[in-house]
Amino acid sequence: MNDRFLRACRREPVDRTPLWIMRQAGRYLPEYRALKERHDFLTLCRTPELAVEATLQPLRRFPLDAAIVFSDIMIPLEAMGVELEFTPGPHIARPVRTRADVDALTPRPAEEATAFVGEALRMLRRELDGRTPVIGFCGAPFTLAAYLVEGRGREGFGGVKNLMMREPATFVALLDKLADQMADYLAFQVRSGAQALQLFDSWAGLLAPEDYRTYVLPSLQRLVRALPHEGGVPLIYFAVDGNHLLEDSLAIGADVLGLCWRTPVSQARRRTGGRVALQGNLDPYALFAPPDVVRARAQAVLDDAGDAPGHVMNLGHGILPETPIASVEALVETVAGAARRTS
């Protein structure tokens, strides 16, 4: 089995830095665009055979060190009675803005409500047969709350911060309910075959450190405490634009902290004292440069990370739809050719 990625998550020696790419199954691939022409996004997510096909497409092109099941962070919200559409971004028919709205969320077991995700994971494990580990994922409570309160994506997500300040007890109740549901969802993914987990906190960077510590960190700790800890399934926590939250993020209990491109890996290692593995963090826009520049920029990240155990190469956010395939090839070739010392 190729366990390079899992070993790096555990800060164990590896022969070279492992690589996977956030949103690696997606719109930059012509074969994905062809699949999307025949099926809408929610159908892709809810149909195990199609989700597996989308997951495997990048692995057929590139020797990546992990697969991530094709889905979306919004999918498990349907298990709470949330009516969801993608037009093309997420749109929630009835936003959650009062304590009555929070109380009306009625969680169902993930095994019942999102059985298709479990089936996709089982199919992936059979298909990959140990060649590549499979990552499951979910959205973090604050990021999901941001969408639930706004009803859709909106720059700044002022509505959720308004709720946090105006009705903190309602805000905390919403985060706690989301934490419990996401813990159930992640545990279900592990039972279904996920070998690592990633917790996406796409909008945590909007928060001041004090608000993160007071309101958001306890919900993350609640989620992690509820996860099954047997079996050694590593957990990655990724907060976009979260440089100012890095030390606080240590208290979550994740095995790996993802870094966006704003935080050098070497700086993050000093600040975290080597207590966790680190993931990242090439700027996704660097992939629009010519291949020789992509190689140099990727090598610079590897050099900055050094030979200490516990680095997973990735972008500092999801790969962009217009990214040239040649740039991805240059990134993959650079990382694959960068052997590391194993001591």
Summary of the structure (lengths in Angstrom):
residues: 343
radius of gyration: 19.1
end to end distance: 21.2
largest distance: 56.7
contacts: 1184
relative contact order: 0.14
helix: 52%
strand: 12%
